[in-house]
Amino acid sequence: MIDFKPFYSSRSTVYNLPGFDPGKVDKAYLQNLGVNVEPSEDTLCALAAGSEVFRRRFSENLLIPRQRYRLEELDPAAVSPEIHNYTGRCPTLTYEINPVRGCTVGCQYCLVSDGVHEQELVAFDNYHLYVRRLLDEQNGPGSANQRHYYYFSPKTEAFQEATLYTGIAHRILLEFIDHFKRCPGSQARLFIASKAGARHLECKYQGLSVLDLFEQLKGRMQFNTSVSIMPDAFRDILEPYAAPLDERLAAVKLCRGAGIPADSALVQPIITPWLTPEHISGFFSALHEAGIVNYKPEFLTACVENIAMLGQYLGWFDKNLERQLYEDYLMPSNETHRKQRGRIAPDKERSRGYLKAMMDCTDRLGMSVSICYWVRKQLNISEDIIPLINRNGFQCLGYQSKLFGSDV
Ligand code: SF4
């Protein structure tokens, strides 16, 4: 195992929050808190089970990932390409680029690991050889050369220490650069969604920074920052090794300064109780100031077990917010409002209200919105309200449809 120093050290850890001691979220706990919805027996069982797991991980120091990785080689010919299409309705066939197994950013709500970070991270040193093969097969000479996005990375953070210190991220970008040199008419496009801060993009390997490599991919890539709406101190707990918000926006500005499209944000997760008019306005004004013109909102989704943990973290910050969180998610009528792997989303009516509150603000700022098919369907959002491809060219996750028409 190789230990490393994180680019952005955790500003607070879950283990040293003054006075914090995980308890059991049960009926009595919810009543004491003043929660005015009555969860079903199944939900209460899941909350109790989640509380128990949380207590164990807390006492065994297993809540956030150790900052280390192991290097492995893979057989590029044996990797099965993964297609990114959770909803079955994604607009363009998108291939996943996942050069590590695990993630040392350690988000407690992680959509991929459901917040479990006990496993060690494995980084595939020669992953770029698989990328070369995939690009050749799909968009190389003699291939069908259809429009494809290559999504770096849906199952991990693309620019984390294990991919940066080792040059794995740089080598993947070099494969794309080499591919476009060999195949100037390639219809491959690189879609990056990342929590990277400025320091990550400035990280050099063999004299070249990530940003230097982005510059060589101009017209063929987009960089979408991923940012959450929540109190800063809560973000430090929930995203222990991610760049702070202002550093992520600094990364956006670096890209934009270098002529890289970086004007769409994945806004996720959205912690609904935090969505007061002041917080909405402060958050989106900061995005607007960084040059963001589009965003894809995504409310927190979590299995009920995990809500017992996230609620208690929020309660350490503010008990009233914790109460509201349970009220947004745990009413029996909301039990079937679940995304993949049983992750529950906030009550639909409340979600529509929160979405409207955000859009009222972002309309005034001139920002557009894109959403995925699942959310559109669940919340019954018509194309009049949010078009499939909006006026800025964005759709779904924030894919920039104009990228395929670019004159490169
Ligand atoms: S950065 Fe993404 S993949 Fe990594 S822990 Fe956070 S949510 Fe999960």
Residues whose N, C-alpha, C, O or C-beta is under 5 A from the ligand:
A	BS01	SF4	C103 V105 G106 C107 C110 L111 V112 K155 T156 E157
